[in-house]
Amino acid sequence: MLLADFGTSYVKLLDTAAGEPRLLATKDAVGITADVATGHNSLKRAKRSVNELTALAKGGGVLIAEDSYTLLDCGSRDIKFVRFEQGRVKDMGWNTECGASMGFTIELLARYYHLDYRTMTVPRRSFSVTCGVLGMSHIFDAVIEGASEAEAVARFIKGIALNAFVFAGSPEKLYLSGGLCDNPLFIQSFPGQVIPLGRFVLLTGLRALTAENGVFAP
Amino acid sequence: MNAENRVAIVGVPPLAVIRQLEAEGAEIIDLDMPVSGVSLERASHCLPKVYCAILRTVAANAISLRPRRIFIDIGRGKCDGAAHLATILRYALPDSEVIAVENHDRQPFSAPRCQTAMPLIDKMRAITASVTSSAAHPFFVPCRATAGFWGVPPRDFSLLEPFPDTTHVFGWARCMENKTPDNSELEEFFDPTVPTVFFAQSFCAKSALVRHLAARHPCALAVDSDVATSGSGQAKIQAFLELNGVR
């Protein structure tokens, strides 16, 4: 069975018979149809589409040992979270508008300014950023005012992390899902403890859902 | 039915008003509900764009339809915004008679549609339509609730699509069907045994009550929506129901 997380920038695939998940750029993942999928493009590209929040929550249920936790997924285009208390979903949020294109913008900026986020340090100050696209003007302004490009981008990323942290309810401990788990600057920009779970959490959720008796029975 | 007989209502006017209009043979139009072909932009010259979408709908409908009379509930059964809107409409529509009323009716009509098995969108349409009639409610077979919807009828009913037919309706929508819009005890009532979505329109004062009640409910999700239901808003509700085993 082919499971997929059809994201805006990347497609995550898991052939349940093969074992290890694969990552493809969305622009290169033409012609792939999954049996069960989640993500923005799943409706057109899968036999069965699963709500992203449901997949995220199910993935968290597999990967997180506690029964009370907050799990935040930062994607290319949006951010979403689920909060569980004593094993029951207590709150959730999905910010597609004001969180627009945060992950996408972070990747874009690294390419444009030739930055390596693994070597950058967290700045003392941050920008007030609620939207990836609109937040870029802060970078341009800071550079004009004399900040280095790296410093300006780092402030932007810290602003995004703070915004995502508040959106998730400002938890003491935050589990993180999505491609930004591979960005140490982003993770270190959060004020609290962050535990990255990687970019395949939603695939893990899909696998758990398919394993549940009757969930995908015709 | 000619335009002269057309009378508009906002909120839930007292039963005596509805009976009077029925005796006159008036065609009663509910301005709270979107009217086909009427753009919300029609409200933009008299109301801020960032404002309750229901009240903007009322203003747009009133300006477009220009009813001869408008009965608008400005009491606790509606909201402060309706009182301000009544003032504004008097200026915007000098040829219309804007009649401010307050509904303090206490006679319960019961709320059978709120507790019957029916697609939630149809249920909410039936509840809102019942406001324009003084007739006793027909009998509806009650069902066992598997989910709850607490709140006002949303501006965009597509918000209700993810709910099962066995969803019970609570909050002000239940007060509407009961014809007691100023009944805070009934409005604050919910069923703690079923997963419940607590809803308010964005920019509505009831959003405070939504947060308060959702925090007291053991299995709740608080949501708000403005003019149209967003895909993510609907997905939140769908995921909440799925994760709580509601089919």
Interface residues (C-beta under 8 A of the other chain):
Chain A: N51 E52 L53 T54 A57 D78 K80 V82 R88 V89 D91 M92 G93 W94 N95 T96 E97
Chain B: P218 C219 L221 A222 S230 G231 S232 G233 A235 K236 Q238 A239 F240 E242 L243 N244
